């Protein structure tokens, strides 16, 4: 019996080593200092850390509100070898199915790998600075390891995220400051690139306290409120997923550490310290904390107004780094600015308030809801180009009968550009505040294939650009 157990443990470790080797061969080995590789389209899904319930929250990246998405309980598909009928292609949760039981076995032993591809065809139908449509896409690869199940210790987990971005976006055609497709900005704004943007290690110190550190992807655990959508299957516009007042102080992929306090599996309070340098396509060790650090804090209060779930939250950031008004951020390309150089100043801060509140909850499934959400943000205005921000919207499960897997959202945003930026803009390129509306409807063709029409109307920050009507189509496949 002892020899059998040792042999079983040895076989499990061989499986784990093989998965890690394959993952690092596909992703890590392709990360270069230049960030470019000869890659072909093939994309990814989203996934989080096991055994923690999700927290619906808007506007804050992972280091501020590190909400953790649970791994689904393993469900072995029926296998033909045992005389049972395997699920049809349309009934699978993933396109590639359960790999003849191997996927479920890996999950039961603490290893979960997922991948997806997301394709976009989006453009300016009228207005903006130029009309035209662009095609692009991204692939995401996720590996999550449960320490206890792989034979290490309880409460320990490791999360890796690799991603590939390719093609074009219509952002430069709109005249808007905020990108109309945020996920096509990552891991870099243009070109074809593959990068390992997250290698996070987490440890529960108790049932309520989680500590984590490593290479952090700030959107890995982002969940749009009311829809449980990630950045790949909900809104497209930056304003609906990320409060832009954080753009100056919060990188997309960087190094850091922090802790979260949970109560009843919901985030209550968190503090994180991160490097100010955005390093998604390079190692980042040579610039680690070379421009100071950012401290992030958040308080989240679950509510039950009208006997329906919701959240009220406040958060803030302060950076000790040196910045100029037009210094590029991971969320805005510098060529979108008026082209002037600004002197650098030390320190930058931002404060936000957000809420979400369910209005309707399905009596059959409490996860099927729709309701309202909102987000407010305020920054120093110098060196932060985004002085004030507000958004308000409605989102959730589709109210159409028989379409319980569909989701929808409609939202409005207002962005006040800093007066420093406006005053410095040349006469031939004056700036103003920006506002816009977005509507999406996410159609579940089946559980692994989604198609999303998306419409946006934007009054851009460039005064000489006409109001942009942006239409787009997204297709996502989970492998």
Helices and strands as residue ranges (DSSP letters): H 2-26, G 28-30, G 80-82, G 89-91, G 99-101, H 102-108, E 111-128, E 132-146, E 156-167, H 171-174, G 182-184, E 193-204, E 209-217, G 238-240, G 244-246, E 253-263, E 266-275, G 285-287, E 293-303, G 305-307, E 310-323, G 334-336, E 345-361, E 369-379, E 386-397, E 407-417, H 419-424, G 427-429, E 434-446, E 449-459, E 466-478
